[in-house]
Amino acid sequence: MPKIEGSEVSASVHEKRFDERLSLFLLPALAASLIATNRWFTVIDDEAFIIDRAAKPARQTIQLFLSGVGEHQHPPLYDLILHGWLRLTNGNIHLLRLPAIAFFVLGVWVLAMAAKLLGGSRSHTCVLWITVLWPYGFHFGRVAVWYSFCFLLVSLVTFFYLNFLSKSTRANWLWLVLSCLCLVYSNYFGWALLGCLAFDYALRNISRVATWWLPFLATGALLLIAYVPVFAAFVSELHHGPHADFHPLSLAANGVYNLYCLFVSESVAPWYWFAGISAGLATGVCLILTLLGTSWPEKRLLLYFFALFFIMTVLGIIQPKRVMLISPWVILPVGVALGTLPKRFLRQTIVASLVLVAVIGWLGILSRNLYAAPRWIEPWNKVSQHAADIIHDGGVVIGNNPSFFFYMTYSLPDDSSGTSHRFDGLLPASHRTGIYDPTQWLDAGRPVGNTTLLIKGLHFDIPSEPTEAAEGWLDQHCSLQSSQRLVHDPGAKWKQHFAPQIGQPEWRIQIRSYSCR
């Protein structure tokens, strides 16, 4: 017996050392791969909006929230961090995504540590592999928006909550409260996650309610008091934020699509039926086996994920970018299940399902022609270089897409005098000669150049009427020299059917060149 116990201790020590070495290898490899492939992925519309706003003085952002107005549909913590980074790097285009990548890698590490608390070293290793090979994370983990920051915060809240459950010290309580505050100061929906944890704590300790109800309520009151500065903005968002149209078919289709994207990413559209159905079935098998095979602590986390996902769908706020907020609560149960399930067949089936999903997602990433959301691969960098050449030759350029204006900002020199200047935001708000959005162009009296380019992409939140007015005037008063269409979207008909309010065109980019003289 002593020999057997000694061999078990030795195996445990060896497994722990392997676990530490794996973290030292996988996490830097993940960071390096994200940094090295940044140029593969176009800066998307959300990045352009938030980078532009974060370049403004931090005082303006703070005053917006103190006045109860708010912006970007989330609290200001991440935007203030990004503001500091832009000031530190002067908006260097090659450094914009570094904080987001750092937050994502740290979030992966913290989530793996939480898995270790629940299921030991093997669960820690499984969570590392799942997140490192996660196609969705490879896309959204790099984006210079709040996604990866909130992924880190939810991982931290989960880790500190588990720590507090195992040892209810004042230090563990303080770390938990601080991480909770950071979460709700970064995302309004963070309160829903805290509500799940509060319910979970009450459920775990229902038999000893007399010993904890007072500090429990005091903690909740402390969080609410600390939230007073942005509470008015939160209430305003509840009233004026996005709401669902309550068409059952559209809601269901949107929910299924977002769950699919969480596992596969947007790199392979579900309307490529063979790949889409295969990945969907594999996702279902993985979730069902995890739900049935895990113990109650992990099972409750997965149930909370389903509940939050359902709420987001019904409220109409579910989008592929937003599910990253709650993704730690699906990754953690799956990883712990792989590390603790006693039945080998169940573990192998979950692994096979995850491998199939990852292979399909990575096939889409490498092929670059199966995307459900082509915004990741739209060639706005090349389009902006062509537009900059037109402006240098005395032309005028009119555009309507946030990603286009992002790249145009870096393609054109600043008009301000002096060799050194501070990064003050993106076009069209910052001035450059010869470049306009449709409203600016109409207000300026419809200036034209040797060549006048109208570059149309997705409008997103920008009104479409000025673009249509500009195109109508140019068609009537100028000669169309050429028209080019880029990035065909084969899923436009499906998007138009299930989400007609978005106005998805069949071609993502249209370039119309006019001669007006």
N, C-alpha and C positions, 0 to 999 in steps of 0.2 A: 504493500500500500504506500509506504513512503516514497518508493521509486516512482510509482504512478503519479502521485501528487507532485513530485519534483519535476517530472517530465511535462505535466500540465502547466506548471508555473513557467518552465522554460519556454514552452510553446507560446504562452501568453506574452512573455517578455519579447520573444522574437516577433510576434505579430504586431506588438506596439511599436517596435523599432521600424518595422516595414511600413507601418501606417505613417510614422513621422517622415520617413524618407520619401514616401509617395507624395505627401503634401508638399515637400520641398521641391519635388520635380513637377508635379501636375499644375500647381498654381502659377509658378513663373511661366510655364509653357502656355497656359491659357492666356495670361497677360500678353506674352510676346506674340501669340497668334492673332489676338485682337488688334494689337498695335500694327503689326505687319500687314494686315489685310484691310485697314481702314480705307484705303483708296479704292477698294473693290465696291464699297457701299456708299451711295450718294447721301449727302446730307439731306435729311428728309424735312418736310414742312414744319413739324413740331420743333425741330432743332433750330431752324431759321427764325421762327417766331420768338422762341425763348432766349436765344443768343442775342437777338436784336434788343429785346426788352432788358436783358440783364446788363447790357452795356450802358444803360442809363444810370444816373446817380442812385445809389442805394436808398437815399432819403426819399426819393419819389416812390419807390416800391413800398417802403415802410408806411409812408403817409397814406397810400392807397388802401392798405389793409386797416390802418387805424381809423380811417374814415368810413370803413364798412363797405368799400367798393370791391377790392380784391382784383385779381387778374389771373388768367391762365387756368381757371377752374381748380387751382390748388393753392395751399398756403405758401408763404414766401421763403421758407428756410433754404430749399435747394437753390432758388434764384439768387439769394444773397451769397451763397457759396460760389455759384458760377460768376457772379459779379466780381468777387474778389479774385477769382482765377483769371478773368479777362483783364483785370487791372494788372495783375502780376505778369501776365504773358503778352500784354498789349494785343490780345485777340489773335495771336499766331495761329494760323489755320491748321498747322500740324500738331498743335497741342490742345486743341479744343476738346477732344474726346478723352484725354488722359484721366481726368477726375472720374468720369463715368466708368471707365474700364477699371480703375482702382477700386471704386465702390463695388462693382460687380464681383471682382476677384475676392475682395474682403468678405463680401456677403456669402460667397461659396464656402470660404474657409469657416466662417461662423456657423453656417448651416450644417457643415460637416461635424463641427464640434457639438452642435445640438444633437445630431444623430448619434454621436458617441455616448452622450448622456443617456439616450433612450435605449440604444441597442449595442453598444460596445464598438470595438475597433473595426469589426467587419462592416457594420452599418456606416461608420465614418468613411470607409473606403468606397462603399457603394455610392454614397451621396456625392463624393468627389468625382467618380467616373460619370455619373448621370449628368451632373452639371457641366463638366468639361466637354462632354460630347453632345450637349444639348443644342440642337439647331436654333431653337427660339432664342436661347441665351446668346448665341453667337451673333445674332442680329441686334436684339434690343439691349444686350449688355454693354454695348459700345456707344449708344446714342447719348448725346450731351443734353439730356433732359432728366427728369426726376426718376425715371424708371429704375435704373440700377441703384440709385441712392435709397429709394424706398424698399427695394429688394434687400439691401443691406440692413435697413432699419427693422424690417419685419423679422429677418433672421436674428438680429440682436435681441429684439423683444422676446422672441420665442426662446432663445438661449437663456436669457436672464430669467424668464418665467420658469423654465425647467430647473435652473439653478436655485431659484427661490423655493420651489416645491421641495427640492432635496434638502435644502438647509435655509430656514427662514431667518436669516440674520439681517441686521440693519443695513449692512453693506450691500447685500444682494437685493434688498428692497429698494435701496437708493438707485442702484444701477438699473433696475427694472423701471422705476418711475422716470428716470432721465431718458431712457430709450423710448418709453411711451410718449413722453412730451415731444421728443424729436420727431416721432412718427406722425403725431397729429398736427405738428407744425409744418409737415411736409405733404400730407395728403388728408383731405377731409374724411375719406372713407376709412382712414385709420381708426376712427372711433368704432366702426363696426367690428374691426378685428379685436379691439380692446374689449368690446362687449362680449365677444366669443370667449376670450380668456377669462373675463369676470364670471361668466356662466360656468366655464369649466372649473374654475377654482371653487365656486360654490357647490358644484356637483361633487367634486372630490372630497369636500370637507363638510358635507351636509350634516353629518352626525355630531360635529363639534362646532356648530354655528355660534354658540354662546361665547366661544373663545376668540372668534375672529371678526365678528360682524362690525364692531366699532372701528378697528383699524382699517377694515375693508372699505367702509363708507368714507372714512377720513381720507383715504388715498384717492378715492373717486372725487371727493370735494376738492382736494389739492390740485388734481389735474384740471378740473373745471375752472378753478380760480386762476391757474396759470394760463388758461386759454382765453381769458377775457380780452386781451388785445386784438385777437382775430375772430372773436365770436360773432361780431356783427357781419363780417365778411362771409363767415360760414352760413349764417342765416340767409344772407343775400343769395349765396350760391344755391341753397336749397330751393329758393323761390324762382330764381332766374336761370338756373343751370339746365343742362340737357334733360329732356324727359322722353319717355317712350311713347310711340303712337298707339300702342296696344293693339297691333294687328297680330293675332296669335301665330300665324304662319311665319311672319317676318321675325318675330321675337324668337321663335324656336329655331329657325334657320340661323339667325345671328348667334344664338347660344352655342349651337353645334359647331358652327364655323370657328368661333373663338376658342372652344375647347380643343378642336383640331389644331389650330395654330399654336396653342400653348405647347403641344407636343412636337408637331412637325415643323412649325414656323410657317411663314408666308412664302417660303421658297418653292413649295409645290402646291399648286391650287387643287382643291378637292374635286374640281370638275374634270381633272385628268383622272377618269373614273377608276382605272385599275389601281393606280398609286393611292388615290384618295380613299377608296373603300378599304384597301388593305391596311393603310395607316389608321383609319378610323376604327376598324375591328381590333387592331392590335392595341390601340389606346383603351378601348372598352375592356378588353381582356385584362390588361395591366391594372386598371382601376378596380375592376370587380374582384380580382384575386387579392389585391392589396386590402380591399375593404373586408373581405371574408376571412383573410388569413392572419391579420395582425391582431395584437392585443388592444384593449380598449383605449389606452392613452394615445396610441398612434391612430387608431380608428376614429377617435373623436376629432383629431386634427383634420383628417380627410373629410369627415362629415361637415366640419366648419367650413372647409374649402367649398364643398358643394353648396352649402347654404349661402355663402357670400357670393359665389358665382351666380346662383339663381337670383339673388337680390339685385346684383349689378345688371343682369339681363332684363329683369322686369322694370327696373328704373330707367333703362335705356342708356346706361353709361358704359355698357360692356363694349370693349374694343380690344384688338390684339395687344396694343400697348399697355392697357390698364390691367390685364390679367397678370402681368409681372408682379404687381403688388401682392397678390395672394398666392403666387406660385410656390413660395417656400412651404406652404402647407399641403401641397401635393407631392413635392419632391421628397420632403422629410419622411412621410409615411411609406412611400415606395422604397426609399433607401433602407429604412429600418426593416421593412418586410424582407428585403433581399438578405439582410444581415442576420435575421432572427428566425425566419420560417423554418420549422423542423423538417418539413417535407421537401425533399430534393426536387420532385417533379414540379411543385408550385413555383419554386425559385427559378428553375430552368424555363418555365413558361413565361414568367414575368421578364426574365432576361431576354428571351427570344422576342417578346413583344417590343421591348425597348430598343433592341438592336434593329428590328425591322423598321420602326419609326425613325430611328436615327439615320439609317441607310437611305430611306426615302428623302428625308430632309436634307441630308448632305448631298445627295444626287442633284437636288434642285439648286443648292448653293453653287455647286461646281458647274452645272450645265448653264445656269443663268437664263433659261428660257421657259421655265415652268412656273414663274412667280404668280401668286394670287394678287400681290400688291407690287406692281412693277416700279413703284417709287424708289425702291432700293437700288435699282439698276438704271434709272433714267439718266442719260448722258448729259446732265446739265452743265458739267464742267466743260465739255467740248463745245456745247452750244454757247456758253458764255464767252469762250475764247473767240468764236466766230463773231459774236455780237461786238466784242471789244474791238476786233479788227475793223468792223463796219464803222464804229464810232471814231476810231483813229483816222479813217478816211473821210470824215466829215458827214457821216450818216447819223440817223436817229434810230433808236431802238425803244420799242414799247413792249413790256412784258407784264405778266400777271401771276407768276408762280413764285412762292417764297424760296424754293430751292434755287431757282434761276437767279434771283436777286442776291442770294448768299454768294454764289460763285462770281457774279458780276462785281460784287464789292471787292473781291480780291483780284479780279482781272483788270480793273481800272484803277489808276493811281488816284489818290485823294486830291481834291481841288484846293485844299487848304495850303497856304504858303508855309515854307519852312521844311527842313529835312526831317524833323522829328515831330510826331503828333500822336495823340492818344486815340486808341480805338474807341469810336463813339457810336457804333451800331452799323446796321446793314442798310443797303438800298431797299426800297426807294426813299426811306426816311432821311438817310445821310445823302448829301448832294454830290452828284457827279454830272458832268456836262454830257448831254446827248442821250441820257437814259431816263425813262419815265415809266410809271405804271399808267394804265389807261385814264384814271381820274386826273392825275397830274398833267398828262398830255392834253386832255381836253381843256383843263383850266388854263394851261399855258398858251392856248390859242392854236392848237394843232400844228406845232412846228414840224417841218419835214427837212430831210437832208438829201445828199446825193443819192443815197439809198435809205429807204425807211423800212425797218424790219418790225413786223408784228409777231411776237413769240407767245404762243398760247400753250399753257399747261393746265393742270387741274386748278380750279379756283380755290378749293378748300373754303375758308371762311370769307374770302374776298368776293364782293358782289360781282356778278357776271355782266350786268347791264353796261357798265362803262367799256368793257372789252368788246361787246357786241356793237356798241355805238362807234368805237374807234375803227373796227373792221368795216362797218357799213360806210363810214365817211371815206376811208382809204379806197374801198372798192369803187366808190362813186367818183372820186376826184383824182385818183392816181391809176397808173397802169401796173397791173400785177405781173411781175417779171418771173417769179417762180414760187412754187408752193411745195413744201417738204413735210412729210409726216414721219414721225419716229416713234418707236416702241408701241407695237400693236398689243392690245389687251384682249385676248380671246375670251376673257370672262366678263367683258363689259355687259353682255346681254343678261347674265345672271345677276350682276350687281344692280342693273337697272330694274330687274324684275323684283328683287327682294329689298332693295334700298334705293328707290327712284329719287329720293330727296338729295342724294349725293351728286347726281348728274354726271355719271362716269362716261367719258367718251371712249369710242373704240380705239382711237389713237391718242396716246398720252401727251405727245408734243406735236404742235403744228407751227411751222415757220413760214411766214408769208413775206415775200420781198417785193417792195413797191418802188416804182420810179415816179416821182411827183414833179419833175422839172423837165 
